[in-house]
Amino acid sequence: MTPEPLATTHPVDERLPALKMATTGLQHVAAMYAGVVAPPLIVGAAIGLSAADLTFLTGACLFTAGLATFLQTIGVWKIGARLPFVNGVTFAGVAPMTAIAASTHDRSDALPVIFGAVMVAGFLGFLAAPVFGKAVRFFPPVVTGSVITLIGVSLLPVAFGWAQGPDPSARDYGSETYLGLAAATLVVVLLLRRFTRGFVKQIAVLLGLVAGTLVAIPLGVTDFGPVADADVIGFPTPFHFGAPQFQLAAIVSLCVVMVVSMTESTADMLALGEIVGRPADERTIAAGLRADTLGSALSPVFNGFMCSAFAQNIGLVAMTRVRSRFVVAVGGGFLVLMGLCPVAASLIAVVPRPVLGGAGVVLFGSVAASGIQTLVRAGLEKDNNILIVAVSLAVGVIPITAPDFYHAFPQTARIVLDSGISTGCVTAVALNLVFNHLGHRRDAQDVTHPMEAGEEIAAAR
């Protein structure tokens, strides 16, 4: 009997049927939409933009996120990890960008100053990408497992915040209606995952979002105002808010953000590589960071902000097991379309925040679960590795469990310290170097977990 030929196409490079590509790509957009539009809304409000300019800025960020996603998934030359990554506006830059806006004497110069700083930070990051790529050898499973787990744990509070409603200052924030809507969406997703199969099972999150939105309509939670007010066509005119300006303080501030963003993106690529079965090596990480940084450098031309990989979409890949990068490229196409067609963008905006929160519990929890899977094979029988995981997780959850822990530190330092993913990642790498690389090391068989040591002593007795 002649054996069947083995498939040569990796699932990451698989091209799915058109309908499946479209629906699963849209599912990725739905999972990350709120994360993309939040930074321009916050920064635009801080600057005091008009409603029209605020809508323009949001559309521009969607457009540039789509372009950056193309760079990351399709790739050009040595640019792009060619993994199913969605790129969008990094939230790490919100605080320094609002600080830059507050320190600008003329508010009309605020965005040009921010855009100039983003361009310089992106260009310098592009040059530094190969250096970050060489750091992959310092990310064994004990490190990557800790970081992946932290990514999921750090994202869960976002889902919980969404579940409570759109406005934390509103009286009904966290009401039974909002929490019930989030719970209903979560139940729908779980039921679809449990009792369906094939294509329907893979788009369970998208169907859950649709079902949750339909349930929200009679409850008066769904707002169709954005659809009625949106224009059909709108192109993000280059340098709409003025030519970029280059101020040293702003550049330094956003270069720090770029380092944080590159650290998180490195961790995200390692996490996604594990999930899709194509581990990210030095070349992949360097190429992925080039896409991030080049996307960031070009984004201000079309009035967008700094771009980075979106960790929440890793959970979607982990849950659906749809690993094709072309699916995410289609999602990037939807983002570009939304940037060019505000009406299309407003359709996603109709989905109530609590509905997104219910789906986010599954998505972000899946990321944490993937990290635990990696830790299982990380050699936790060794006491050194137990310490690495314990301390890095503890440091990483500080910004979640004690948000004001670093309140006495300068704002520049807090850009790094308030990112649990970054601090946890740095801690895990540093401890792995100390315990497993530097100085005299005991042989692996001599590095025993304390519980196993106790068992051996008992057996000897």
C-alpha positions as CSV (number, residue, x, y, z in Angstrom):
1,M,0.0,0.0,0.0
2,T,1.4,3.3,-1.1
3,P,1.5,5.8,1.8
4,E,-0.3,9.1,1.2
5,P,2.0,12.1,0.6
6,L,2.5,14.3,3.6
7,A,1.1,17.8,3.5
8,T,3.8,20.3,2.8
9,T,1.8,23.5,3.8
10,H,2.1,24.5,7.4
11,P,-1.2,25.6,8.9
12,V,0.2,29.1,9.3
13,D,0.6,29.4,5.5
14,E,-2.8,27.7,4.7
15,R,-5.3,29.6,2.5
16,L,-8.8,28.8,3.7
17,P,-12.1,29.1,1.7
18,A,-13.2,32.7,1.1
19,L,-16.2,32.6,3.5
20,K,-14.2,31.1,6.3
21,M,-11.4,33.6,5.7
22,A,-13.8,36.5,5.9
23,T,-15.7,35.4,9.0
24,T,-12.7,34.4,11.0
25,G,-10.9,37.6,9.9
26,L,-13.8,39.7,11.0
27,Q,-13.7,37.8,14.3
28,H,-10.2,39.0,14.9
29,V,-11.3,42.6,14.2
30,A,-14.1,42.4,16.6
31,A,-11.7,41.1,19.3
32,M,-9.3,44.0,19.0
33,Y,-11.5,46.9,17.8
34,A,-12.0,48.4,21.3
35,G,-8.2,48.3,21.9
36,V,-7.5,50.2,18.6
37,V,-10.0,53.0,19.0
38,A,-9.5,53.6,22.8
39,P,-6.1,55.4,22.5
40,P,-7.1,57.9,19.8
41,L,-10.3,58.7,21.7
42,I,-8.4,59.3,25.0
43,V,-5.6,61.3,23.4
44,G,-8.0,63.2,21.1
45,A,-10.2,64.2,24.1
46,A,-7.1,65.3,26.1
47,I,-6.1,67.6,23.2
48,G,-9.6,68.9,22.8
49,L,-10.3,67.8,19.3
50,S,-13.7,68.4,17.8
51,A,-16.1,65.5,17.2
52,A,-15.2,65.6,13.5
53,D,-11.5,65.5,14.1
54,L,-11.9,62.8,16.8
55,T,-13.7,60.6,14.3
56,F,-11.0,61.3,11.7
57,L,-8.2,60.4,14.1
58,T,-10.0,57.1,15.1
59,G,-10.5,56.2,11.4
60,A,-6.8,57.0,10.7
61,C,-5.7,54.6,13.5
62,L,-7.9,51.8,12.1
63,F,-6.4,52.4,8.6
64,T,-2.8,52.4,9.8
65,A,-3.5,49.3,12.0
66,G,-4.6,47.5,8.8
67,L,-1.4,48.5,7.0
68,A,0.8,47.4,9.9
69,T,-1.2,44.1,10.0
70,F,-0.4,43.5,6.3
71,L,3.3,44.1,7.0
72,Q,3.2,41.6,9.8
73,T,1.3,38.8,8.2
74,I,2.2,39.0,4.5
75,G,5.6,40.5,4.9
76,V,8.0,42.2,2.6
77,W,11.7,41.3,2.3
78,K,12.9,40.8,5.9
79,I,10.0,42.7,7.4
80,G,7.1,40.8,9.0
81,A,7.0,37.7,11.3
82,R,4.6,36.1,8.8
83,L,2.5,34.8,11.7
84,P,-1.2,35.4,12.4
85,F,-0.6,38.7,14.3
86,V,-2.9,41.7,14.4
87,N,-1.2,45.0,14.8
88,G,-2.8,48.1,16.2
89,V,-2.2,51.2,18.4
90,T,-0.3,50.3,21.5
91,F,-2.0,51.5,24.8
92,A,1.5,51.9,26.4
93,G,1.8,55.3,24.6
94,V,-1.4,56.8,25.9
95,A,0.0,58.2,29.1
96,P,3.1,59.8,27.6
97,M,1.1,61.2,24.6
98,T,-1.4,62.8,26.9
99,A,1.5,64.2,28.9
100,I,3.1,65.6,25.7
101,A,-0.3,67.2,24.8
102,A,-0.6,68.8,28.3
103,S,3.0,70.3,28.0
104,T,2.4,71.8,24.6
105,H,1.6,75.5,24.8
106,D,-0.5,75.5,21.6
107,R,-2.8,72.5,21.5
108,S,-2.8,72.6,17.7
109,D,0.9,71.6,17.8
110,A,0.2,68.6,20.1
111,L,-0.5,66.0,17.5
112,P,2.4,67.2,15.2
113,V,4.8,66.9,18.1
114,I,3.5,63.4,19.0
115,F,3.7,62.3,15.4
116,G,7.3,63.5,15.0
117,A,8.3,61.6,18.2
118,V,6.5,58.4,17.0
119,M,8.4,58.6,13.6
120,V,11.8,58.9,15.2
121,A,11.1,56.2,17.8
122,G,9.8,53.9,15.0
123,F,12.9,54.5,12.9
124,L,15.3,53.9,15.8
125,G,13.3,50.8,16.7
126,F,13.7,49.5,13.2
127,L,17.4,49.8,13.5
128,A,17.4,48.0,16.9
129,A,15.2,45.1,15.8
130,P,18.1,42.6,15.1
131,V,19.4,43.2,18.6
132,F,16.1,42.2,20.1
133,G,16.0,39.2,17.7
134,K,19.2,37.9,19.2
135,A,17.6,37.8,22.6
136,V,15.5,34.7,21.7
137,R,18.0,32.3,23.2
138,F,17.3,33.8,26.6
139,F,13.6,32.7,26.3
140,P,13.5,29.0,27.2
141,P,10.1,27.4,28.1
142,V,10.3,28.5,31.7
143,V,10.6,32.1,30.6
144,T,8.1,32.0,27.7
145,G,5.6,30.0,29.8
146,S,5.7,32.7,32.5
147,V,5.4,35.5,30.0
148,I,2.5,33.9,28.1
149,T,0.7,33.3,31.4
150,L,1.3,36.9,32.3
151,I,-0.1,38.1,29.0
152,G,-3.4,36.3,29.6
153,V,-3.6,37.4,33.3
154,S,-2.8,41.0,32.4
155,L,-5.5,41.1,29.8
156,L,-8.3,39.6,31.9
157,P,-8.9,42.9,33.9
158,V,-9.6,44.5,30.5
159,A,-12.4,42.0,29.9
160,F,-13.7,42.5,33.4
161,G,-13.7,46.3,32.8
162,W,-15.6,45.9,29.5
163,A,-18.2,43.7,31.2
164,Q,-19.1,46.4,33.6
165,G,-20.0,48.9,31.0
166,P,-18.6,51.7,28.7
167,D,-18.3,54.5,31.3
168,P,-16.6,53.9,34.7
169,S,-18.0,57.2,36.0
170,A,-21.7,56.3,35.1
171,R,-24.1,55.3,37.9
172,D,-25.0,52.0,36.1
173,Y,-21.4,50.9,35.7
174,G,-21.2,47.3,36.9
175,S,-25.0,47.0,37.0
176,E,-26.8,43.7,36.8
177,T,-27.8,44.5,33.2
178,Y,-24.3,44.9,32.0
179,L,-22.9,41.9,34.0
180,G,-25.8,39.8,32.9
181,L,-25.2,40.7,29.3
182,A,-21.5,39.8,29.6
183,A,-22.5,36.5,31.2
184,A,-25.0,35.7,28.5
185,T,-22.4,36.3,25.8
186,L,-19.9,34.1,27.6
187,V,-22.5,31.3,27.9
188,V,-23.4,31.5,24.2
189,V,-19.7,31.2,23.3
190,L,-19.2,28.2,25.6
191,L,-22.4,26.4,24.3
192,L,-21.3,26.9,20.7
193,R,-17.8,25.6,21.5
194,R,-19.3,22.6,23.3
195,F,-22.2,21.5,21.1
196,T,-21.1,22.6,17.6
197,R,-18.3,21.5,15.3
198,G,-16.3,22.5,12.3
199,F,-16.8,26.0,10.9
200,V,-19.5,27.1,13.4
201,K,-17.3,26.1,16.3
202,Q,-14.4,28.1,15.0
203,I,-16.4,31.3,14.7
204,A,-18.1,30.8,18.1
205,V,-16.8,34.2,19.4
206,L,-18.1,36.1,16.4
207,L,-21.5,34.4,16.7
208,G,-21.5,35.1,20.5
209,L,-20.8,38.8,19.8
210,V,-23.8,38.9,17.3
211,A,-26.1,37.1,19.8
212,G,-25.0,39.3,22.7
213,T,-25.7,42.4,20.6
214,L,-29.1,41.2,19.6
215,V,-30.0,40.5,23.3
216,A,-28.7,44.0,24.1
217,I,-31.1,45.8,21.7
218,P,-34.3,45.4,23.8
219,L,-32.4,46.2,26.9
220,G,-31.5,49.6,25.4
221,V,-27.8,49.0,25.7
222,T,-27.0,49.1,22.0
223,D,-26.3,52.5,20.5
224,F,-26.9,52.8,16.7
225,G,-26.0,56.5,16.8
226,P,-22.5,56.0,15.3
227,V,-24.0,54.3,12.2
228,A,-26.4,57.1,11.6
229,D,-23.7,59.8,12.0
230,A,-20.9,58.1,10.1
231,D,-19.8,59.2,6.6
232,V,-19.7,56.6,3.8
233,I,-16.2,57.5,2.6
234,G,-13.3,59.2,4.4
235,F,-9.6,59.0,3.5
236,P,-7.0,59.8,6.1
237,T,-5.3,62.7,4.3
238,P,-1.6,62.6,5.0
239,F,-0.5,65.0,7.7
240,H,-4.0,66.2,8.2
241,F,-3.1,67.8,11.5
242,G,0.1,69.5,10.3
243,A,3.7,68.6,9.5
244,P,5.5,66.6,12.2
245,Q,7.5,68.5,14.7
246,F,10.5,67.1,16.5
247,Q,11.0,67.9,20.2
248,L,13.7,66.1,22.2
249,A,11.7,65.5,25.4
250,A,8.8,64.0,23.4
251,I,11.1,61.8,21.4
252,V,12.9,60.4,24.5
253,S,9.5,59.7,26.1
254,L,8.2,57.7,23.1
255,C,11.5,55.9,22.6
256,V,11.0,54.5,26.1
257,V,7.5,53.4,25.0
258,M,9.0,51.8,21.9
259,V,11.4,49.7,24.0
260,V,8.4,48.5,26.1
261,S,6.4,47.8,23.0
262,M,9.2,45.8,21.4
263,T,9.7,43.8,24.6
264,E,6.0,43.0,24.7
265,S,5.9,42.1,21.0
266,T,8.9,39.8,21.5
267,A,7.0,38.0,24.2
268,D,3.8,37.9,22.0
269,M,5.7,36.4,19.1
270,L,7.2,33.7,21.3
271,A,3.7,33.0,22.7
272,L,2.1,32.8,19.3
273,G,4.9,30.7,17.8
274,E,4.3,28.1,20.5
275,I,0.5,28.1,19.9
276,V,0.7,27.8,16.1
277,G,3.5,25.2,16.1
278,R,6.1,27.4,14.5
279,P,8.4,28.6,17.3
280,A,9.7,32.1,16.7
281,D,13.4,32.1,16.1
282,E,15.9,35.0,16.0
283,R,15.1,35.8,12.4
284,T,11.3,35.7,13.0
285,I,11.5,38.0,16.0
286,A,13.7,40.5,14.1
287,A,11.4,40.5,11.1
288,G,8.3,40.9,13.3
289,L,9.9,43.8,15.2
290,R,10.8,45.4,11.9
291,A,7.1,45.3,10.9
292,D,6.1,46.8,14.2
293,T,8.6,49.6,14.1
294,L,8.2,50.4,10.4
295,G,4.5,50.4,10.8
296,S,5.0,52.9,13.7
297,A,7.3,55.1,11.7
298,L,4.9,55.3,8.7
299,S,1.7,55.5,10.8
300,P,2.0,59.3,11.5
301,V,2.0,60.0,7.8
302,F,-1.6,59.0,7.8
303,N,-2.3,60.5,11.3
304,G,-1.9,57.2,13.3
305,F,0.0,56.4,16.4
306,M,2.6,53.8,17.4
307,C,1.7,50.2,16.4
308,S,2.5,46.9,18.1
309,A,1.2,43.3,18.1
310,F,-2.1,42.8,19.9
311,A,-1.9,40.1,22.5
312,Q,-5.7,39.6,22.8
313,N,-5.8,38.1,19.3
314,I,-3.4,35.3,20.5
315,G,-6.3,34.0,22.6
316,L,-8.5,33.8,19.6
317,V,-5.9,31.8,17.7
318,A,-5.4,29.5,20.7
319,M,-9.2,28.9,21.1
320,T,-10.2,28.5,17.5
321,R,-7.0,26.7,16.3
322,V,-7.3,28.7,13.0
323,R,-3.6,29.4,12.5
324,S,-3.6,30.8,9.0
325,R,-1.8,34.2,8.8
326,F,-3.9,35.0,5.7
327,V,-7.0,35.0,7.9
328,V,-5.4,37.8,9.9
329,A,-4.4,39.5,6.7
330,V,-8.1,39.6,5.7
331,G,-8.7,41.1,9.1
332,G,-6.2,43.8,8.2
333,G,-8.1,44.4,5.0
334,F,-11.3,45.0,7.1
335,L,-9.3,47.5,9.2
336,V,-8.2,49.4,6.1
337,L,-11.8,49.3,4.9
338,M,-13.0,50.7,8.2
339,G,-10.5,53.5,7.9
340,L,-11.7,54.4,4.4
341,C,-15.4,53.8,5.2
342,P,-16.4,55.2,8.6
343,V,-19.8,53.5,8.2
344,A,-18.2,50.1,8.2
345,A,-16.2,51.0,11.3
346,S,-19.3,52.1,13.1
347,L,-20.9,48.7,12.6
348,I,-18.3,47.1,14.9
349,A,-18.7,50.0,17.3
350,V,-22.4,49.0,17.8
351,V,-21.3,45.9,19.8
352,P,-21.8,46.9,23.4
353,R,-18.8,46.9,25.7
354,P,-20.3,44.2,28.1
355,V,-20.7,41.9,25.1
356,L,-17.0,42.3,24.3
357,G,-16.2,41.7,28.0
358,G,-18.0,38.3,28.0
359,A,-16.1,37.1,24.9
360,G,-12.9,38.6,26.3
361,V,-13.0,36.2,29.3
362,V,-12.7,33.3,26.9
363,L,-10.1,34.9,24.7
364,F,-7.8,36.2,27.4
365,G,-8.2,33.1,29.6
366,S,-7.1,31.0,26.7
367,V,-3.8,32.9,26.5
368,A,-3.1,32.2,30.2
369,A,-4.0,28.5,29.7
370,S,-1.5,28.3,26.8
371,G,1.1,29.7,29.1
372,I,0.4,27.1,31.7
373,Q,0.7,24.4,29.0
374,T,4.2,25.7,28.2
375,L,5.1,25.7,31.8
376,V,4.1,22.1,32.1
377,R,7.1,21.1,29.9
378,A,9.4,23.7,31.4
379,G,11.1,21.4,33.9
380,L,9.3,22.6,37.0
381,E,10.7,19.7,38.9
382,K,13.8,21.9,39.2
383,D,13.7,24.2,42.2
384,N,15.5,26.9,40.2
385,N,12.7,27.0,37.6
386,I,10.0,27.1,40.3
387,L,11.7,30.2,41.7
388,I,11.9,31.8,38.3
389,V,8.2,31.3,37.6
390,A,7.1,32.3,41.1
391,V,9.0,35.6,41.2
392,S,8.3,36.6,37.6
393,L,4.6,36.0,38.0
394,A,4.5,37.9,41.3
395,V,6.3,40.9,39.8
396,G,4.2,40.8,36.7
397,V,0.9,41.0,38.5
398,I,1.9,43.9,40.7
399,P,0.3,46.5,38.3
400,I,-2.9,44.5,38.3
401,T,-3.3,43.8,42.0
402,A,-1.7,47.1,43.3
403,P,-2.0,49.7,40.5
404,D,-0.5,52.5,42.7
405,F,2.5,50.4,43.8
406,Y,5.0,52.5,41.8
407,H,3.3,55.9,42.4
408,A,6.4,57.4,43.9
409,F,8.5,56.7,40.7
410,P,9.0,59.2,37.9
411,Q,6.4,59.1,35.1
412,T,9.1,57.9,32.6
413,A,9.9,54.9,34.8
414,R,6.3,54.1,35.3
415,I,5.8,53.6,31.5
416,V,7.9,50.4,32.0
417,L,6.9,49.5,35.6
418,D,3.2,49.8,35.0
419,S,3.4,47.2,32.3
420,G,3.2,43.8,34.0
421,I,4.1,42.0,30.8
422,S,7.3,44.0,30.5
423,T,8.4,43.8,34.1
424,G,7.5,40.1,34.4
425,C,9.4,39.3,31.1
426,V,12.5,41.2,32.2
427,T,12.4,39.5,35.6
428,A,12.0,36.0,34.1
429,V,14.9,36.6,31.7
430,A,17.1,38.0,34.4
431,L,16.4,35.2,36.9
432,N,16.9,32.5,34.2
433,L,20.3,34.0,33.5
434,V,21.2,34.1,37.2
435,F,20.0,30.6,38.0
436,N,20.6,28.6,34.8
437,H,23.5,30.4,33.0
438,L,25.8,32.5,35.1
439,G,28.5,31.0,37.3
440,H,28.8,27.4,38.4
441,R,25.7,25.4,37.8
442,R,24.8,22.0,39.2
443,D,23.8,19.3,36.8
444,A,20.2,19.0,35.9
445,Q,19.8,15.8,37.9
446,D,21.1,17.5,41.0
447,V,18.6,20.4,40.8
448,T,15.7,18.9,42.7
449,H,12.4,20.3,43.8
450,P,12.1,20.5,47.6
451,M,9.1,18.2,47.6
452,E,10.9,15.6,45.7
453,A,13.9,15.9,48.0
454,G,11.5,15.2,50.9
455,E,10.2,12.1,49.2
456,E,13.7,10.8,48.6
457,I,14.6,11.3,52.3
458,A,11.4,9.5,53.3
459,A,12.2,6.6,50.9
460,A,15.7,6.3,52.3
461,R,14.3,6.0,55.8
